[in-house]
């Protein structure tokens, strides 16, 4: 690949898989030690199939989970099956960066009540807020955002460019600080301004656009739109607060960062 960080949208449907996309899953790639390093951010339900159309699953180097809702992590159970029972033999564990308790949660979701079985293939490492972490060629920093479960926005830099992923969040000043000067802001917009939206859950397109404007980001990519939501209305909301580059992402889209 080129010397740039590359983002592939594997899944971008909000809250549950839609007819045109799996739930949340994003692949970030960059050169590293003469090869390509592949970091998967979130692996929501339905995403494992789409991911196999993009790369070989055995080539994933690390996984990062923003939070432990099904639409962001549940296909880790299928990924465990791939890594444990492959005809070539079980693979060595790979690092999985996630909120506390992810190993137990996903083991239970898979059906192993002891909470430890899935850790045979995954080396779970708990996020530490605001502490830069080196994952291959990437410097990754997370900050907790506003959601019903512990959830993190994720900043990824390869030293030349920066991507900020909102994860799932309601309005929070954390995003305003994180996105300052980011080359790409990958932001959820599950809600529309015309609805009576519950607090502390998700953003509208207008709120996503406002954070992008405050941070003077290079490009705004909108994701996590539920299948029942009018994408045109989301875009109109975004443009009410943001005049820069914006796209509503689709599964399979690729961006150089």
Secondary structure, DSSP 8 states (H G I E B T S, - for coil): --SS-EEEEEEEESSS--SS-EESEEEEEEEETTEEEEEEEEE-TTHHHHHHTTS-GGG--EEE-S--SHHHHTTHHHHHHHHHH-TT-----EEEEESTTHHHHHHHHHT-TTS-GGGGTEEEEE--TT--EEETTEEEEEEE-SSSS--EEEEEE-SS-EEEE--S--S-HHHHHHTTT-SEEEEE--B-TTS---SSS--BHHHHHHHHHHHT-SEEEEE-B-TTS-HHHHHHHHHTT--SEEEE--TT-EEE-
